[in-house]
Amino acid sequence: MITVERVQTGVRMERRMLKVLKGLAEYLDISLGDLLEGIVLHAFEQKVPFSDATMVVVGRLKEVYGLDLTAADSHHVTSLDEGGVG
């Protein structure tokens, strides 16, 4: 086990994406922070963070929460409080 120093952070995320992430963390029985750290560490090494079976769960959670954003939408979304239209 590796010991690290963790800090509390406040980040803003798209609502449905956060619901999917929380649902996945619950399914995997890990904290949201652990899930996000794992995703980031995999991305930094250009590795896929999830197995095929986990991706099936992600797909189901996306359907449940209506998450239709894709990687193509990355860095191209506007928040409602930043001038977006509701």
C-alpha positions, 0 to 999 in steps of 0.5 A: 500500500502506498501512503499519500497526502490527500487534500479536500477540493471543490470541483464543479462537474456536469450534474449527470456525469457526477451521478454516473461517477457516484453510481460507479463508485458505489458499484465498485465499493470505493470512494468517489475520490479513489475512483477519480484518482484511478481514472486520472492515473490511467489517463496520464499513462494513456491506459484504459481505466475500466474493464469491459464489464465495468464499461457495461455498468457505465453504459447502464448508469449513463442511460439511467441518468441521461448522460449523453455527453461524449469525449467529443464534447470535452472542453466544449460545454458551457455551464448555465451560470456562465452564460449557457442557455437553460 
